[in-house]
Amino acid sequence: MTAISKKENLKQSHLDYILLALSKTTDLDKIKSNFQSFFETGIKGELLLELSRDYIDTIKQMRNSLPFQERVTDIDIASPEQQLRFLSELRKECMEERVVNVTRSGEPIYKVDLPTAARCIELANRVLVNEKTLELKRRELEEMGRIDNPPALGGPSTDVQAGPVIQIVHRKTAKEALE
């Protein structure tokens, strides 16, 4: 089986497939294998690189038009489940004892690198807190959306009364007033 190596030999369907694949992932080996299984013909990696360079604007537009979930499907690190799995592994690994020195007799000295472990745990906790904060904000926005939308006919009504309005006024300092 021969592989397509020139841009002139590509059909429009080939080009469309490649551009869509490049907008979803940058793994050229995966694109080549999927292209081969779909079209039953191979494609050279150099051609893929050339197309990604020539059609960079089109690829960016396609990538931006894709829904977020579809953009991150093939990217393992972007998956929230994968990130949490990495964080839990990071917590476990940073608390393992490692060889930090060797005695004169050649015996290793094991110790937990506490500053590094503390930074790893702090980072993991910060990411977890941010994840939970985003989840709470999402729920809050969903609830606000339910309150703002009128209830369906026959359903329970939720009357939200507006409370006092606070206006914040920026007063100029004496220095700003003179300028």
Buried (B, 14 or more C-beta within 10 A) or exposed (E): EEBBEEEEEBEEEBBEBBBBBBBBBEBBEEBBEBBBEEBEEBBEEEBBEEBBEEBEEBBEEBBEEBEEEEBBBBEEEEBEEEBBEBBEEBBEEBEEEEEEEEEEEEEEEEEEBEEEBEEBBEBBEEBBEEBEEEEEEEEEEEEEEEEEEEEEEEEEEEEEEEEEEEEEEEEEEEEEEEE
